Amino acid sequence: MTMRKARFTNLFGHQTEFASENLLGQDRHYHREAKSQKSQLKSAHKHGTRKNYKIPIKHKLT
């Protein structure tokens, strides 16, 4: 699903759109979340040990 991102400017006291872009799902990256997931897996605590199936990290990261 695409997400439309619009950029606006103020012309003569009115907000006007001057650019827009369509972001595809594979183009959106959330680096902060990926970084925190990696650091959680490297920590001393065992995350998700009570689940019967753990999703591999390569499928979680963006």
CHARMM internal coordinates of N, CA and C (Angstrom, degrees):
IC EDIT
DIST 1 N 1 CA 1.4381
DIST 1 CA 1 C 1.5244
ANGL 1 N 1 CA 1 C 108.82
DIST 1 C 2 N 1.2954
ANGL 1 CA 1 C 2 N 116.71
DIHE 1 N 1 CA 1 C 2 N 132.00
DIST 2 N 2 CA 1.4563
ANGL 1 C 2 N 2 CA 120.54
DIHE 1 CA 1 C 2 N 2 CA -179.04
DIST 2 CA 2 C 1.5185
ANGL 2 N 2 CA 2 C 110.48
DIHE 1 C 2 N 2 CA 2 C -85.69
DIST 2 C 3 N 1.3091
ANGL 2 CA 2 C 3 N 114.36
DIHE 2 N 2 CA 2 C 3 N 154.90
DIST 3 N 3 CA 1.4532
ANGL 2 C 3 N 3 CA 121.06
DIHE 2 CA 2 C 3 N 3 CA 177.36
DIST 3 CA 3 C 1.5231
ANGL 3 N 3 CA 3 C 106.76
DIHE 2 C 3 N 3 CA 3 C -124.58
DIST 3 C 4 N 1.3112
ANGL 3 CA 3 C 4 N 117.42
DIHE 3 N 3 CA 3 C 4 N 129.42
DIST 4 N 4 CA 1.4560
ANGL 3 C 4 N 4 CA 121.83
DIHE 3 CA 3 C 4 N 4 CA -178.13
DIST 4 CA 4 C 1.5134
ANGL 4 N 4 CA 4 C 108.72
DIHE 3 C 4 N 4 CA 4 C -94.13
DIST 4 C 5 N 1.3237
ANGL 4 CA 4 C 5 N 115.64
DIHE 4 N 4 CA 4 C 5 N 127.12
DIST 5 N 5 CA 1.4554
ANGL 4 C 5 N 5 CA 121.30
DIHE 4 CA 4 C 5 N 5 CA 178.99
DIST 5 CA 5 C 1.5252
ANGL 5 N 5 CA 5 C 107.86
DIHE 4 C 5 N 5 CA 5 C -115.38
DIST 5 C 6 N 1.3095
ANGL 5 CA 5 C 6 N 116.97
DIHE 5 N 5 CA 5 C 6 N 122.64
DIST 6 N 6 CA 1.4612
ANGL 5 C 6 N 6 CA 121.59
DIHE 5 CA 5 C 6 N 6 CA -177.84
DIST 6 CA 6 C 1.5200
ANGL 6 N 6 CA 6 C 109.70
DIHE 5 C 6 N 6 CA 6 C -112.15
DIST 6 C 7 N 1.3244
ANGL 6 CA 6 C 7 N 115.13
DIHE 6 N 6 CA 6 C 7 N 146.12
DIST 7 N 7 CA 1.4606
ANGL 6 C 7 N 7 CA 121.39
DIHE 6 CA 6 C 7 N 7 CA 176.48
DIST 7 CA 7 C 1.5280
ANGL 7 N 7 CA 7 C 107.65
DIHE 6 C 7 N 7 CA 7 C -116.70
DIST 7 C 8 N 1.3190
ANGL 7 CA 7 C 8 N 115.12
DIHE 7 N 7 CA 7 C 8 N 137.30
DIST 8 N 8 CA 1.4564
ANGL 7 C 8 N 8 CA 120.56
DIHE 7 CA 7 C 8 N 8 CA -174.39
DIST 8 CA 8 C 1.5197
ANGL 8 N 8 CA 8 C 110.58
DIHE 7 C 8 N 8 CA 8 C -120.00
DIST 8 C 9 N 1.3227
ANGL 8 CA 8 C 9 N 115.61
DIHE 8 N 8 CA 8 C 9 N 157.03
DIST 9 N 9 CA 1.4518
ANGL 8 C 9 N 9 CA 122.77
DIHE 8 CA 8 C 9 N 9 CA 173.20
DIST 9 CA 9 C 1.5284
ANGL 9 N 9 CA 9 C 108.31
DIHE 8 C 9 N 9 CA 9 C -137.02
DIST 9 C 10 N 1.3004
ANGL 9 CA 9 C 10 N 116.32
DIHE 9 N 9 CA 9 C 10 N 166.22
DIST 10 N 10 CA 1.4556
ANGL 9 C 10 N 10 CA 121.38
DIHE 9 CA 9 C 10 N 10 CA -178.36
DIST 10 CA 10 C 1.5275
ANGL 10 N 10 CA 10 C 108.97
DIHE 9 C 10 N 10 CA 10 C -107.09
DIST 10 C 11 N 1.3296
ANGL 10 CA 10 C 11 N 116.74
DIHE 10 N 10 CA 10 C 11 N 112.91
DIST 11 N 11 CA 1.4603
ANGL 10 C 11 N 11 CA 122.16
DIHE 10 CA 10 C 11 N 11 CA 178.02
DIST 11 CA 11 C 1.5235
ANGL 11 N 11 CA 11 C 109.23
DIHE 10 C 11 N 11 CA 11 C -117.78
DIST 11 C 12 N 1.3197
ANGL 11 CA 11 C 12 N 115.65
DIHE 11 N 11 CA 11 C 12 N 119.15
DIST 12 N 12 CA 1.4670
ANGL 11 C 12 N 12 CA 122.09
DIHE 11 CA 11 C 12 N 12 CA 176.73
DIST 12 CA 12 C 1.5287
ANGL 12 N 12 CA 12 C 112.06
DIHE 11 C 12 N 12 CA 12 C 54.10
DIST 12 C 13 N 1.3183
ANGL 12 CA 12 C 13 N 116.55
DIHE 12 N 12 CA 12 C 13 N 38.50
DIST 13 N 13 CA 1.4525
ANGL 12 C 13 N 13 CA 120.87
DIHE 12 CA 12 C 13 N 13 CA 177.12
DIST 13 CA 13 C 1.5158
ANGL 13 N 13 CA 13 C 115.32
DIHE 12 C 13 N 13 CA 13 C 83.39
DIST 13 C 14 N 1.3247
ANGL 13 CA 13 C 14 N 118.63
DIHE 13 N 13 CA 13 C 14 N 3.93
DIST 14 N 14 CA 1.4605
ANGL 13 C 14 N 14 CA 122.35
DIHE 13 CA 13 C 14 N 14 CA 179.55
DIST 14 CA 14 C 1.5239
ANGL 14 N 14 CA 14 C 109.74
DIHE 13 C 14 N 14 CA 14 C -120.75
DIST 14 C 15 N 1.3140
ANGL 14 CA 14 C 15 N 115.78
DIHE 14 N 14 CA 14 C 15 N 141.69
DIST 15 N 15 CA 1.4548
ANGL 14 C 15 N 15 CA 120.70
DIHE 14 CA 14 C 15 N 15 CA 178.85
DIST 15 CA 15 C 1.5315
ANGL 15 N 15 CA 15 C 109.23
DIHE 14 C 15 N 15 CA 15 C -81.50
DIST 15 C 16 N 1.3262
ANGL 15 CA 15 C 16 N 116.34
DIHE 15 N 15 CA 15 C 16 N 123.03
DIST 16 N 16 CA 1.4591
ANGL 15 C 16 N 16 CA 121.92
DIHE 15 CA 15 C 16 N 16 CA -175.54
DIST 16 CA 16 C 1.5217
ANGL 16 N 16 CA 16 C 109.46
DIHE 15 C 16 N 16 CA 16 C -126.78
DIST 16 C 17 N 1.3192
ANGL 16 CA 16 C 17 N 115.85
DIHE 16 N 16 CA 16 C 17 N 136.63
DIST 17 N 17 CA 1.4655
ANGL 16 C 17 N 17 CA 120.30
DIHE 16 CA 16 C 17 N 17 CA 177.42
DIST 17 CA 17 C 1.5245
ANGL 17 N 17 CA 17 C 108.91
DIHE 16 C 17 N 17 CA 17 C -77.18
DIST 17 C 18 N 1.3417
ANGL 17 CA 17 C 18 N 116.90
DIHE 17 N 17 CA 17 C 18 N 128.11
DIST 18 N 18 CA 1.4548
ANGL 17 C 18 N 18 CA 118.91
DIHE 17 CA 17 C 18 N 18 CA 179.27
DIST 18 CA 18 C 1.5221
ANGL 18 N 18 CA 18 C 112.76
DIHE 17 C 18 N 18 CA 18 C -115.61
DIST 18 C 19 N 1.3243
ANGL 18 CA 18 C 19 N 118.18
DIHE 18 N 18 CA 18 C 19 N -11.37
DIST 19 N 19 CA 1.4640
ANGL 18 C 19 N 19 CA 120.38
DIHE 18 CA 18 C 19 N 19 CA 177.78
DIST 19 CA 19 C 1.5168
ANGL 19 N 19 CA 19 C 108.64
DIHE 18 C 19 N 19 CA 19 C -157.89
DIST 19 C 20 N 1.3175
ANGL 19 CA 19 C 20 N 115.22
DIHE 19 N 19 CA 19 C 20 N 149.53
DIST 20 N 20 CA 1.4577
ANGL 19 C 20 N 20 CA 120.02
DIHE 19 CA 19 C 20 N 20 CA 173.98
DIST 20 CA 20 C 1.5183
ANGL 20 N 20 CA 20 C 108.08
DIHE 19 C 20 N 20 CA 20 C -147.87
DIST 20 C 21 N 1.3078
ANGL 20 CA 20 C 21 N 115.52
DIHE 20 N 20 CA 20 C 21 N 151.87
DIST 21 N 21 CA 1.4539
ANGL 20 C 21 N 21 CA 120.31
DIHE 20 CA 20 C 21 N 21 CA 179.05
DIST 21 CA 21 C 1.5205
ANGL 21 N 21 CA 21 C 108.74
DIHE 20 C 21 N 21 CA 21 C -143.65
DIST 21 C 22 N 1.3051
ANGL 21 CA 21 C 22 N 116.06
DIHE 21 N 21 CA 21 C 22 N 147.92
DIST 22 N 22 CA 1.4561
ANGL 21 C 22 N 22 CA 122.15
DIHE 21 CA 21 C 22 N 22 CA 177.39
DIST 22 CA 22 C 1.5202
ANGL 22 N 22 CA 22 C 108.77
DIHE 21 C 22 N 22 CA 22 C -99.98
DIST 22 C 23 N 1.3119
ANGL 22 CA 22 C 23 N 116.20
DIHE 22 N 22 CA 22 C 23 N 121.38
DIST 23 N 23 CA 1.4576
ANGL 22 C 23 N 23 CA 121.27
DIHE 22 CA 22 C 23 N 23 CA 179.67
DIST 23 CA 23 C 1.5166
ANGL 23 N 23 CA 23 C 109.05
DIHE 22 C 23 N 23 CA 23 C -100.00
DIST 23 C 24 N 1.3083
ANGL 23 CA 23 C 24 N 116.58
DIHE 23 N 23 CA 23 C 24 N 123.90
DIST 24 N 24 CA 1.4561
ANGL 23 C 24 N 24 CA 121.24
DIHE 23 CA 23 C 24 N 24 CA 176.97
DIST 24 CA 24 C 1.5181
ANGL 24 N 24 CA 24 C 109.52
DIHE 23 C 24 N 24 CA 24 C -82.74
DIST 24 C 25 N 1.3119
ANGL 24 CA 24 C 25 N 116.49
DIHE 24 N 24 CA 24 C 25 N 161.66
DIST 25 N 25 CA 1.4609
ANGL 24 C 25 N 25 CA 120.88
DIHE 24 CA 24 C 25 N 25 CA -178.61
DIST 25 CA 25 C 1.5031
ANGL 25 N 25 CA 25 C 113.31
DIHE 24 C 25 N 25 CA 25 C -60.02
DIST 25 C 26 N 1.3234
ANGL 25 CA 25 C 26 N 117.88
DIHE 25 N 25 CA 25 C 26 N -38.86
DIST 26 N 26 CA 1.4587
ANGL 25 C 26 N 26 CA 119.72
DIHE 25 CA 25 C 26 N 26 CA -178.09
DIST 26 CA 26 C 1.5271
ANGL 26 N 26 CA 26 C 111.86
DIHE 25 C 26 N 26 CA 26 C -77.44
DIST 26 C 27 N 1.3317
ANGL 26 CA 26 C 27 N 118.27
DIHE 26 N 26 CA 26 C 27 N -12.79
DIST 27 N 27 CA 1.4558
ANGL 26 C 27 N 27 CA 120.97
DIHE 26 CA 26 C 27 N 27 CA 179.32
DIST 27 CA 27 C 1.5223
ANGL 27 N 27 CA 27 C 112.88
DIHE 26 C 27 N 27 CA 27 C -89.87
DIST 27 C 28 N 1.3231
ANGL 27 CA 27 C 28 N 117.13
DIHE 27 N 27 CA 27 C 28 N -13.77
DIST 28 N 28 CA 1.4598
ANGL 27 C 28 N 28 CA 120.24
DIHE 27 CA 27 C 28 N 28 CA 179.86
DIST 28 CA 28 C 1.5218
ANGL 28 N 28 CA 28 C 109.00
DIHE 27 C 28 N 28 CA 28 C -86.52
DIST 28 C 29 N 1.3191
ANGL 28 CA 28 C 29 N 116.93
DIHE 28 N 28 CA 28 C 29 N 128.73
DIST 29 N 29 CA 1.4577
ANGL 28 C 29 N 29 CA 121.60
DIHE 28 CA 28 C 29 N 29 CA -179.80
DIST 29 CA 29 C 1.5231
ANGL 29 N 29 CA 29 C 109.09
DIHE 28 C 29 N 29 CA 29 C -126.00
DIST 29 C 30 N 1.2911
ANGL 29 CA 29 C 30 N 115.11
DIHE 29 N 29 CA 29 C 30 N 140.43
DIST 30 N 30 CA 1.4568
ANGL 29 C 30 N 30 CA 121.71
DIHE 29 CA 29 C 30 N 30 CA 178.73
DIST 30 CA 30 C 1.5222
ANGL 30 N 30 CA 30 C 106.87
DIHE 29 C 30 N 30 CA 30 C -121.12
DIST 30 C 31 N 1.3317
ANGL 30 CA 30 C 31 N 116.05
DIHE 30 N 30 CA 30 C 31 N 80.15
DIST 31 N 31 CA 1.4499
ANGL 30 C 31 N 31 CA 121.21
DIHE 30 CA 30 C 31 N 31 CA -172.46
DIST 31 CA 31 C 1.5221
ANGL 31 N 31 CA 31 C 112.74
DIHE 30 C 31 N 31 CA 31 C -65.80
DIST 31 C 32 N 1.3140
ANGL 31 CA 31 C 32 N 117.85
DIHE 31 N 31 CA 31 C 32 N -33.21
DIST 32 N 32 CA 1.4621
ANGL 31 C 32 N 32 CA 119.35
DIHE 31 CA 31 C 32 N 32 CA -178.73
DIST 32 CA 32 C 1.5217
ANGL 32 N 32 CA 32 C 111.02
DIHE 31 C 32 N 32 CA 32 C -64.01
DIST 32 C 33 N 1.3239
ANGL 32 CA 32 C 33 N 116.90
DIHE 32 N 32 CA 32 C 33 N -43.05
DIST 33 N 33 CA 1.4535
ANGL 32 C 33 N 33 CA 119.60
DIHE 32 CA 32 C 33 N 33 CA -179.78
DIST 33 CA 33 C 1.5243
ANGL 33 N 33 CA 33 C 110.46
DIHE 32 C 33 N 33 CA 33 C -66.89
DIST 33 C 34 N 1.3099
ANGL 33 CA 33 C 34 N 117.95
DIHE 33 N 33 CA 33 C 34 N -40.72
DIST 34 N 34 CA 1.4581
ANGL 33 C 34 N 34 CA 121.10
DIHE 33 CA 33 C 34 N 34 CA 178.96
DIST 34 CA 34 C 1.5224
ANGL 34 N 34 CA 34 C 110.08
DIHE 33 C 34 N 34 CA 34 C -62.82
DIST 34 C 35 N 1.3279
ANGL 34 CA 34 C 35 N 116.91
DIHE 34 N 34 CA 34 C 35 N -38.93
DIST 35 N 35 CA 1.4612
ANGL 34 C 35 N 35 CA 120.63
DIHE 34 CA 34 C 35 N 35 CA 179.71
DIST 35 CA 35 C 1.5285
ANGL 35 N 35 CA 35 C 110.59
DIHE 34 C 35 N 35 CA 35 C -66.05
DIST 35 C 36 N 1.3280
ANGL 35 CA 35 C 36 N 117.33
DIHE 35 N 35 CA 35 C 36 N -41.03
DIST 36 N 36 CA 1.4622
ANGL 35 C 36 N 36 CA 119.62
DIHE 35 CA 35 C 36 N 36 CA -179.54
DIST 36 CA 36 C 1.5218
ANGL 36 N 36 CA 36 C 111.24
DIHE 35 C 36 N 36 CA 36 C -69.23
DIST 36 C 37 N 1.3398
ANGL 36 CA 36 C 37 N 117.21
DIHE 36 N 36 CA 36 C 37 N -34.36
DIST 37 N 37 CA 1.4603
ANGL 36 C 37 N 37 CA 119.60
DIHE 36 CA 36 C 37 N 37 CA 177.88
DIST 37 CA 37 C 1.5205
ANGL 37 N 37 CA 37 C 110.82
DIHE 36 C 37 N 37 CA 37 C -64.96
DIST 37 C 38 N 1.3164
ANGL 37 CA 37 C 38 N 117.20
DIHE 37 N 37 CA 37 C 38 N -41.17
DIST 38 N 38 CA 1.4625
ANGL 37 C 38 N 38 CA 120.55
DIHE 37 CA 37 C 38 N 38 CA 178.87
DIST 38 CA 38 C 1.5262
ANGL 38 N 38 CA 38 C 110.56
DIHE 37 C 38 N 38 CA 38 C -64.02
DIST 38 C 39 N 1.3347
ANGL 38 CA 38 C 39 N 117.08
DIHE 38 N 38 CA 38 C 39 N -42.79
DIST 39 N 39 CA 1.4589
ANGL 38 C 39 N 39 CA 119.85
DIHE 38 CA 38 C 39 N 39 CA -178.49
DIST 39 CA 39 C 1.5235
ANGL 39 N 39 CA 39 C 111.49
DIHE 38 C 39 N 39 CA 39 C -68.66
DIST 39 C 40 N 1.3409
ANGL 39 CA 39 C 40 N 118.16
DIHE 39 N 39 CA 39 C 40 N -32.62
DIST 40 N 40 CA 1.4591
ANGL 39 C 40 N 40 CA 120.26
DIHE 39 CA 39 C 40 N 40 CA 177.11
DIST 40 CA 40 C 1.5181
ANGL 40 N 40 CA 40 C 111.16
DIHE 39 C 40 N 40 CA 40 C -66.67
DIST 40 C 41 N 1.3252
ANGL 40 CA 40 C 41 N 116.90
DIHE 40 N 40 CA 40 C 41 N -38.49
DIST 41 N 41 CA 1.4603
ANGL 40 C 41 N 41 CA 119.44
DIHE 40 CA 40 C 41 N 41 CA -179.77
DIST 41 CA 41 C 1.5237
ANGL 41 N 41 CA 41 C 111.91
DIHE 40 C 41 N 41 CA 41 C -69.60
DIST 41 C 42 N 1.3366
ANGL 41 CA 41 C 42 N 117.02
DIHE 41 N 41 CA 41 C 42 N -29.04
DIST 42 N 42 CA 1.4637
ANGL 41 C 42 N 42 CA 120.53
DIHE 41 CA 41 C 42 N 42 CA 179.28
DIST 42 CA 42 C 1.5288
ANGL 42 N 42 CA 42 C 112.27
DIHE 41 C 42 N 42 CA 42 C -82.55
DIST 42 C 43 N 1.3305
ANGL 42 CA 42 C 43 N 117.87
DIHE 42 N 42 CA 42 C 43 N -10.96
DIST 43 N 43 CA 1.4593
ANGL 42 C 43 N 43 CA 120.46
DIHE 42 CA 42 C 43 N 43 CA -176.98
DIST 43 CA 43 C 1.5254
ANGL 43 N 43 CA 43 C 110.91
DIHE 42 C 43 N 43 CA 43 C -72.61
DIST 43 C 44 N 1.3283
ANGL 43 CA 43 C 44 N 115.87
DIHE 43 N 43 CA 43 C 44 N 170.70
DIST 44 N 44 CA 1.4627
ANGL 43 C 44 N 44 CA 121.18
DIHE 43 CA 43 C 44 N 44 CA -176.69
DIST 44 CA 44 C 1.5227
ANGL 44 N 44 CA 44 C 112.43
DIHE 43 C 44 N 44 CA 44 C -74.46
DIST 44 C 45 N 1.3179
ANGL 44 CA 44 C 45 N 117.78
DIHE 44 N 44 CA 44 C 45 N -21.51
DIST 45 N 45 CA 1.4571
ANGL 44 C 45 N 45 CA 120.87
DIHE 44 CA 44 C 45 N 45 CA -178.14
DIST 45 CA 45 C 1.5180
ANGL 45 N 45 CA 45 C 110.89
DIHE 44 C 45 N 45 CA 45 C -77.76
DIST 45 C 46 N 1.3098
ANGL 45 CA 45 C 46 N 116.28
DIHE 45 N 45 CA 45 C 46 N 148.03
DIST 46 N 46 CA 1.4593
ANGL 45 C 46 N 46 CA 121.89
DIHE 45 CA 45 C 46 N 46 CA 177.11
DIST 46 CA 46 C 1.5235
ANGL 46 N 46 CA 46 C 108.47
DIHE 45 C 46 N 46 CA 46 C -92.96
DIST 46 C 47 N 1.3098
ANGL 46 CA 46 C 47 N 117.02
DIHE 46 N 46 CA 46 C 47 N 109.23
DIST 47 N 47 CA 1.4575
ANGL 46 C 47 N 47 CA 121.65
DIHE 46 CA 46 C 47 N 47 CA -178.45
DIST 47 CA 47 C 1.5154
ANGL 47 N 47 CA 47 C 109.84
DIHE 46 C 47 N 47 CA 47 C -92.11
DIST 47 C 48 N 1.3107
ANGL 47 CA 47 C 48 N 116.71
DIHE 47 N 47 CA 47 C 48 N 130.73
DIST 48 N 48 CA 1.4536
ANGL 47 C 48 N 48 CA 121.23
DIHE 47 CA 47 C 48 N 48 CA 174.69
DIST 48 CA 48 C 1.5045
ANGL 48 N 48 CA 48 C 114.69
DIHE 47 C 48 N 48 CA 48 C 74.46
DIST 48 C 49 N 1.3188
ANGL 48 CA 48 C 49 N 118.86
DIHE 48 N 48 CA 48 C 49 N 30.74
DIST 49 N 49 CA 1.4640
ANGL 48 C 49 N 49 CA 119.92
DIHE 48 CA 48 C 49 N 49 CA -177.63
DIST 49 CA 49 C 1.5201
ANGL 49 N 49 CA 49 C 111.91
DIHE 48 C 49 N 49 CA 49 C -78.45
DIST 49 C 50 N 1.3243
ANGL 49 CA 49 C 50 N 118.54
DIHE 49 N 49 CA 49 C 50 N -20.26
DIST 50 N 50 CA 1.4620
ANGL 49 C 50 N 50 CA 120.19
DIHE 49 CA 49 C 50 N 50 CA -178.37
DIST 50 CA 50 C 1.5257
ANGL 50 N 50 CA 50 C 113.14
DIHE 49 C 50 N 50 CA 50 C -87.90
DIST 50 C 51 N 1.2829
ANGL 50 CA 50 C 51 N 118.35
DIHE 50 N 50 CA 50 C 51 N -0.93
DIST 51 N 51 CA 1.4592
ANGL 50 C 51 N 51 CA 121.04
DIHE 50 CA 50 C 51 N 51 CA 178.69
DIST 51 CA 51 C 1.5274
ANGL 51 N 51 CA 51 C 108.92
DIHE 50 C 51 N 51 CA 51 C -86.44
DIST 51 C 52 N 1.3039
ANGL 51 CA 51 C 52 N 117.00
DIHE 51 N 51 CA 51 C 52 N 150.22
DIST 52 N 52 CA 1.4593
ANGL 51 C 52 N 52 CA 118.55
DIHE 51 CA 51 C 52 N 52 CA -179.66
DIST 52 CA 52 C 1.5236
ANGL 52 N 52 CA 52 C 111.76
DIHE 51 C 52 N 52 CA 52 C -83.50
DIST 52 C 53 N 1.3139
ANGL 52 CA 52 C 53 N 119.00
DIHE 52 N 52 CA 52 C 53 N -13.85
DIST 53 N 53 CA 1.4569
ANGL 52 C 53 N 53 CA 121.51
DIHE 52 CA 52 C 53 N 53 CA 176.92
DIST 53 CA 53 C 1.5132
ANGL 53 N 53 CA 53 C 108.55
DIHE 52 C 53 N 53 CA 53 C -145.41
DIST 53 C 54 N 1.3114
ANGL 53 CA 53 C 54 N 116.44
DIHE 53 N 53 CA 53 C 54 N 130.48
DIST 54 N 54 CA 1.4500
ANGL 53 C 54 N 54 CA 121.16
DIHE 53 CA 53 C 54 N 54 CA 179.45
DIST 54 CA 54 C 1.5250
ANGL 54 N 54 CA 54 C 108.97
DIHE 53 C 54 N 54 CA 54 C -110.77
DIST 54 C 55 N 1.3207
ANGL 54 CA 54 C 55 N 116.18
DIHE 54 N 54 CA 54 C 55 N 129.02
DIST 55 N 55 CA 1.4561
ANGL 54 C 55 N 55 CA 121.35
DIHE 54 CA 54 C 55 N 55 CA 179.86
DIST 55 CA 55 C 1.5244
ANGL 55 N 55 CA 55 C 108.48
DIHE 54 C 55 N 55 CA 55 C -72.81
DIST 55 C 56 N 1.3214
ANGL 55 CA 55 C 56 N 118.71
DIHE 55 N 55 CA 55 C 56 N 130.28
DIST 56 N 56 CA 1.4664
ANGL 55 C 56 N 56 CA 120.65
DIHE 55 CA 55 C 56 N 56 CA 178.69
DIST 56 CA 56 C 1.5271
ANGL 56 N 56 CA 56 C 111.44
DIHE 55 C 56 N 56 CA 56 C -60.20
DIST 56 C 57 N 1.3172
ANGL 56 CA 56 C 57 N 116.33
DIHE 56 N 56 CA 56 C 57 N 148.10
DIST 57 N 57 CA 1.4571
ANGL 56 C 57 N 57 CA 121.64
DIHE 56 CA 56 C 57 N 57 CA -175.78
DIST 57 CA 57 C 1.5244
ANGL 57 N 57 CA 57 C 111.68
DIHE 56 C 57 N 57 CA 57 C -63.25
DIST 57 C 58 N 1.3391
ANGL 57 CA 57 C 58 N 118.07
DIHE 57 N 57 CA 57 C 58 N -29.29
DIST 58 N 58 CA 1.4642
ANGL 57 C 58 N 58 CA 119.19
DIHE 57 CA 57 C 58 N 58 CA -179.05
DIST 58 CA 58 C 1.5277
ANGL 58 N 58 CA 58 C 111.89
DIHE 57 C 58 N 58 CA 58 C -66.91
DIST 58 C 59 N 1.3318
ANGL 58 CA 58 C 59 N 117.83
DIHE 58 N 58 CA 58 C 59 N -22.20
DIST 59 N 59 CA 1.4567
ANGL 58 C 59 N 59 CA 120.86
DIHE 58 CA 58 C 59 N 59 CA 176.52
DIST 59 CA 59 C 1.5280
ANGL 59 N 59 CA 59 C 111.91
DIHE 58 C 59 N 59 CA 59 C -86.91
DIST 59 C 60 N 1.3304
ANGL 59 CA 59 C 60 N 117.32
DIHE 59 N 59 CA 59 C 60 N -20.23
DIST 60 N 60 CA 1.4603
ANGL 59 C 60 N 60 CA 120.78
DIHE 59 CA 59 C 60 N 60 CA -179.40
DIST 60 CA 60 C 1.5222
ANGL 60 N 60 CA 60 C 112.07
DIHE 59 C 60 N 60 CA 60 C -84.26
DIST 60 C 61 N 1.3190
ANGL 60 CA 60 C 61 N 117.21
DIHE 60 N 60 CA 60 C 61 N -34.88
DIST 61 N 61 CA 1.4521
ANGL 60 C 61 N 61 CA 120.94
DIHE 60 CA 60 C 61 N 61 CA -173.68
DIST 61 CA 61 C 1.5153
ANGL 61 N 61 CA 61 C 111.07
DIHE 60 C 61 N 61 CA 61 C -75.13
DIST 61 C 62 N 1.3357
ANGL 61 CA 61 C 62 N 114.86
DIHE 61 N 61 CA 61 C 62 N 149.22
DIST 62 N 62 CA 1.4610
ANGL 61 C 62 N 62 CA 119.54
DIHE 61 CA 61 C 62 N 62 CA 179.70
DIST 62 CA 62 C 1.5008
ANGL 62 N 62 CA 62 C 109.75
DIHE 61 C 62 N 62 CA 62 C -97.19
END
COOR INIT
IC SEED 1 N 1 CA 1 C
IC BUILD
